[in-house]
Amino acid sequence: MAIIGLLAAALYVALDPAGRIGRSRDARRYTDVSAILNAILEYTADTTTLPTNVAALNTDVYYVVQNGSNGQVTAETSIPCNETGIRNGVILGSQLVSKYISTIPQDPRITTATSSSQYYIRKTTNDRITIGACEHYQSGSVEVQR
C-alpha cells in the first residue's frame, strides 16, 4: 500500500500539468518583458534619448504597456494590473514597433487581441526602467530592470 502511495505521489509530481503550464507562461512572460525592455534600450542607444512616451512618464508610477500609435493615458500609483476597471497605461507601439520589436507582446493568458499587454512599466528618478508582468504563476514577480 505504501508503494502505491509513493508511486502515486511521484506520478503527480512528474506530471503536474497545471504547474507545467504555469511555469511555461512565466517563462514566456520573462521573454516578453525582456523584449520590451530591450526594444526601449535599443531605441535609446540609437537616439540617445528615451522614447517620448517613456520620457514623459512620472517617476515611480506604474503604467500598463499598451500597443497603439499615439498618446499616453493616466497613471496609477500602484501596479495598475491589480486594480479593477480601466487599466491605465502608456502607449509604446508607435515608436518601437517595426524597428525595435515586431509587436508589443501580450500576456500568454490573453486569448483575443486587445490594446493592453498586461505588462507594466515604471521609470525611476534616475531613469532606470522596470518592465514587469501583471500576472505570474509562482510567488514573486516577473520583472526586469536596467
Residue pairs with C-beta under 8 A, 6 or more apart in sequence:
19 137
22 137
22 138
23 137
23 138
24 108
25 107
25 108
25 109
25 137
26 133
26 136
26 137
26 138
26 142
28 108
29 107
29 108
29 119
29 133
29 135
29 136
29 142
30 142
30 144
31 105
32 105
32 106
32 107
32 117
32 119
32 133
33 119
33 131
33 132
33 133
33 142
33 143
33 144
34 131
34 144
35 101
35 105
36 65
36 92
36 96
36 101
36 104
36 105
36 117
36 119
36 121
36 131
37 129
37 131
37 144
37 145
37 146
38 100
38 101
39 92
39 96
39 100
39 101
40 50
40 51
40 54
40 92
40 96
40 100
40 129
40 131
41 129
41 146
42 100
43 50
43 51
43 95
43 96
43 99
43 100
44 50
44 51
49 55
50 123
50 127
50 129
51 92
51 95
51 96
52 95
53 71
53 72
53 90
53 91
53 92
53 94
53 95
54 90
54 92
54 121
54 123
54 129
56 72
57 63
57 72
57 75
57 90
57 121
57 122
57 123
58 75
58 123
59 123
59 124
59 125
60 122
60 123
60 124
60 125
61 75
61 76
61 77
61 122
61 123
62 75
62 76
62 77
62 78
62 79
62 80
62 120
62 121
62 122
63 72
63 73
63 75
63 76
63 80
63 88
63 89
63 90
63 120
63 121
63 122
64 80
64 81
64 87
64 88
64 89
64 90
64 116
64 117
64 118
64 119
64 120
64 121
64 134
65 89
65 90
65 92
65 104
65 117
65 119
65 120
65 121
65 131
66 73
66 89
66 90
66 91
66 92
66 93
66 104
66 115
66 116
66 117
67 91
67 92
67 93
67 97
67 103
67 104
67 115
67 117
68 91
68 93
68 94
68 115
69 91
69 93
69 94
70 91
70 94
71 91
72 90
72 91
73 88
73 89
73 90
73 91
74 88
75 88
76 83
76 88
79 120
79 132
79 134
80 87
80 88
80 89
80 120
81 87
81 118
81 120
81 134
81 135
82 134
87 116
89 116
89 120
89 121
90 121
91 115
92 104
92 121
93 103
93 104
96 104
97 103
97 104
104 117
105 117
105 119
106 113
106 114
106 116
106 117
106 118
107 117
107 118
107 119
107 133
107 134
107 135
109 118
109 135
110 118
118 133
118 134
118 135
119 131
119 132
119 133
119 134
120 131
120 132
120 133
120 134
121 129
121 130
121 131
122 129
122 130
122 132
123 129
123 130
124 130
128 145
128 146
129 145
129 146
130 143
130 144
130 145
131 143
131 144
131 145
132 141
132 142
132 143
132 144
133 141
133 142
133 143
136 142
